[in-house]
Amino acid sequence: MSSAAHLDIDSRGLATLTLNRPDVHNAFDDQLIALLIDLITQARDDPRTRLLLLSSTGKSFSAGADLAWMRRMADASREDNLRDARKLALLMETLNGFPAPTLAKVQGAVMGGGVGLVSCCDIVVASEAAFFALSEVKLGLAPAAISPYVIAKMGVSQARRFFVSGERFSAVRAAAIGLVHEVVLASELDGKVLQLIDTLLANGPQAMRAAKQLVQVANPLEVTPALSEYTAGVIADLRASDEGREGLRAFLEKGTPSWVAGNR
């Protein structure tokens, strides 16, 4: 069975991390989260690494949480859900703090935690056909663990809209709000990414690391242990709530939760 993600480091120092669950649109589960943390750490600690490219196989970059995993966690204890949320927060922290430049190649659906991954990358290039959503509220949940990174990327005003609306938005809108840096035709995505790779690898590797650190020091993202624990608690409580359970059940059964029916 093929791995859910794999890492390759070439002779130029390009570390390519590929999400490889195309059958479920590269959705997250606990095993993929743990594997991604391990692979990002491997790339970080490898002296050859000059640039990290985050990509994925199939039609979608990442459609967020895996349904089977969500179903399992809906029946789990609050402590299990806390542990689970802390792992997702650690994934975001590990990618966001990567010392070398990071580049994301984005196509198709980018939902929930997928938006978190994009928010943690330095440069994001998307196909014009890509679309984004922070749709957790539609399930009675919230984009908790990823929130510090998403807010830092798209800004408070846009987060206030998309966190509570859960609406889908285009790659062009994602670029307009700062989540994506460049949008290209689907047929041009590979070429644009290769062009950026060449541009970055022509720069001094230590200079790029220092330049990236300059931004982080001058405009720090303060994800304190207290904030991480708060965001983990938010999602753990919502998953265990009546509303969260109902929302997930309705989604899995292709039904309509009561709060929608009550507003008709």
C-alpha positions in Angstrom: 0.0 0.0 0.0 1.4 3.4 -1.0 2.2 5.9 1.7 -0.3 8.7 2.6 2.6 11.2 2.1 6.1 11.0 0.9 9.3 13.1 1.0 11.9 13.4 -1.7 15.1 15.6 -1.5 16.9 16.0 -4.8 20.5 17.0 -5.6 19.6 20.7 -5.7 18.2 20.7 -2.2 14.6 20.8 -3.2 12.6 18.8 -0.6 9.2 17.8 -2.1 6.5 16.7 0.3 3.6 15.2 -1.4 0.2 14.4 0.1 -0.9 11.1 -1.4 -4.4 10.2 -0.5 -6.1 11.1 -3.8 -9.0 8.7 -3.3 -10.2 10.9 -0.3 -9.0 14.2 -1.8 -6.0 14.2 0.5 -8.1 14.6 3.6 -6.5 14.5 7.0 -6.7 11.8 9.6 -4.6 11.2 12.7 -2.1 9.0 10.8 -1.5 11.5 8.0 -1.0 14.3 10.6 1.6 12.3 12.4 3.3 11.4 9.2 3.4 15.0 7.9 5.0 16.1 11.2 7.6 13.4 10.8 8.4 14.2 7.2 8.5 18.0 7.7 10.9 17.4 10.6 13.0 15.1 8.4 13.3 17.8 5.8 14.0 20.5 8.3 16.9 18.4 9.9 18.4 17.4 6.5 21.4 19.6 5.7 20.7 19.3 2.0 17.3 21.1 2.2 17.2 24.6 0.7 13.5 24.7 -0.2 10.4 22.8 0.8 7.7 22.2 -1.9 4.3 21.1 -0.6 2.1 19.4 -3.2 -0.5 16.7 -3.5 -1.6 14.0 -5.9 -5.1 13.9 -7.5 -7.8 16.5 -8.1 -7.6 18.2 -4.7 -4.9 19.8 -2.6 -6.7 18.8 0.7 -10.4 18.5 1.4 -9.9 18.9 5.2 -10.8 16.3 7.7 -11.3 12.7 6.7 -14.9 11.6 7.2 -14.0 8.3 8.9 -11.7 10.1 11.3 -14.4 12.7 12.1 -16.9 9.9 12.8 -14.4 8.2 15.1 -13.5 11.4 17.0 -17.2 12.3 17.4 -17.5 9.3 19.7 -14.2 9.9 21.4 -13.6 11.4 24.9 -12.8 15.0 25.4 -9.2 14.1 26.3 -8.8 12.1 23.1 -10.2 15.0 21.1 -7.8 17.4 23.0 -4.8 15.1 22.1 -6.0 15.0 18.5 -6.3 18.8 18.2 -2.9 19.3 19.8 -1.4 17.1 17.1 -3.0 19.2 14.3 -1.7 22.4 16.0 1.8 20.8 16.2 1.6 20.1 12.4 0.8 23.7 11.7 3.5 25.0 14.1 6.1 22.7 12.5 5.3 23.8 8.9 5.0 27.5 9.9 8.4 27.4 11.7 10.2 25.7 8.9 13.5 27.5 8.6 14.0 27.4 4.8 11.5 28.8 2.3 8.3 26.9 1.7 6.2 26.8 -1.5 2.7 25.4 -1.9 1.3 24.1 -5.2 -2.5 24.2 -4.9 -5.2 22.6 -7.1 -8.8 21.7 -6.6 -10.4 21.7 -3.1 -8.6 23.4 -0.2 -10.8 23.0 2.8 -10.4 23.3 6.6 -7.0 22.0 7.6 -5.9 22.4 3.9 -6.3 26.1 4.3 -4.2 25.8 7.4 -1.4 24.2 5.5 -1.5 26.9 2.8 -1.5 29.6 5.5 1.7 28.2 6.9 3.6 28.4 3.6 5.7 31.4 2.5 4.7 31.3 -1.2 1.4 29.9 -2.5 0.6 29.3 -6.2 -2.9 28.1 -7.1 -4.7 26.9 -10.2 -7.5 29.1 -11.2 -9.8 26.1 -10.7 -8.9 25.8 -7.0 -11.5 26.8 -4.4 -11.3 27.3 -0.7 -13.5 27.1 2.3 -13.4 27.2 6.1 -16.6 25.3 6.3 -16.4 23.8 9.8 -19.3 25.9 11.1 -21.6 24.0 8.7 -20.9 20.9 10.8 -21.3 22.7 14.1 -17.5 23.0 14.5 -14.9 25.8 14.2 -11.5 26.2 12.5 -9.7 26.2 15.8 -6.2 24.7 15.6 -5.5 26.4 12.3 -6.9 29.8 13.3 -3.8 31.7 14.4 -2.1 30.9 11.0 -5.1 31.6 8.9 -5.8 34.9 10.6 -2.1 35.9 10.2 -2.4 35.2 6.5 -5.7 36.6 5.4 -6.2 39.2 8.2 -8.7 39.7 10.9 -11.4 41.3 8.7 -11.5 38.4 6.2 -11.3 35.8 9.0 -14.3 37.4 10.7 -16.2 36.8 7.5 -15.1 33.4 6.3 -14.8 31.8 9.8 -18.5 32.4 10.5 -19.9 32.1 6.9 -18.2 28.9 5.9 -18.8 29.9 2.3 -16.7 28.7 -0.6 -14.4 31.2 -2.3 -12.4 31.2 -5.5 -8.6 31.2 -6.0 -8.9 34.8 -7.3 -10.6 35.8 -4.1 -8.0 33.9 -2.1 -5.3 35.9 -3.9 -7.2 39.2 -3.2 -7.2 38.5 0.5 -3.6 37.4 0.8 -4.1 33.7 1.2 -2.6 32.9 -2.2 0.2 34.8 -3.9 -0.4 33.9 -7.5 -3.2 32.3 -9.6 -2.5 30.7 -12.9 -4.3 28.6 -15.5 -4.4 24.9 -14.5 -2.3 24.1 -17.6 0.3 26.6 -16.3 0.5 25.5 -12.7 3.4 23.1 -13.0 5.4 25.6 -15.2 4.9 28.4 -12.7 6.0 26.3 -9.8 9.1 25.2 -11.6 9.9 28.8 -12.4 9.6 29.8 -8.8 11.7 26.8 -7.7 14.5 28.0 -10.1 14.2 31.5 -8.8 14.5 30.4 -5.2 17.3 28.0 -5.7 19.3 30.8 -7.4 19.3 32.7 -4.1 21.8 32.2 -1.3 20.4 29.4 0.9 21.5 31.0 4.2 20.5 34.4 3.1 16.9 33.1 2.4 16.8 31.6 5.8 17.9 34.8 7.4 15.4 36.8 5.3 12.6 34.5 6.4 13.6 34.9 10.0 13.7 38.7 9.6 10.0 38.6 8.8 9.2 36.3 11.7 11.1 38.4 14.2 9.9 41.8 12.9 6.2 40.6 12.7 6.0 37.6 15.1 3.1 35.2 15.2 2.6 34.7 18.9 1.2 31.2 19.1 1.7 30.7 22.9 1.1 27.4 24.7 -1.9 29.0 26.2 -3.3 29.9 22.8 -2.7 26.4 21.5 -4.4 24.9 24.5 -7.3 27.3 24.0 -7.8 26.4 20.4 -7.5 22.7 21.2 -10.2 23.1 23.9 -12.5 24.9 21.5 -12.6 22.0 19.0 -12.7 19.3 21.6 -15.7 20.9 23.2 -17.5 21.5 19.9 -16.9 17.9 18.7 -18.4 16.6 22.0 -21.4 19.1 21.9 -24.9 18.2 20.8 -24.6 20.6 18.0 -21.3 19.2 16.8 -22.6 15.6 16.9 -25.8 16.6 15.1 -23.9 18.5 12.4 -21.5 15.7 11.7 -24.4 13.1 11.7 -26.4 15.2 9.3 -23.4 15.6 7.0 -22.6 11.9 7.0 -26.2 11.0 6.4 -26.7 13.8 3.8 -29.4 15.3 5.9 -30.1 18.8 7.3 -29.3 19.8 10.9 -32.1 21.3 12.9 -30.6 24.8 13.0 -31.1 25.0 9.2 -34.7 23.8 9.3 -35.4 26.2 12.2 -34.4 29.2 10.0 -36.7 28.4 7.1 
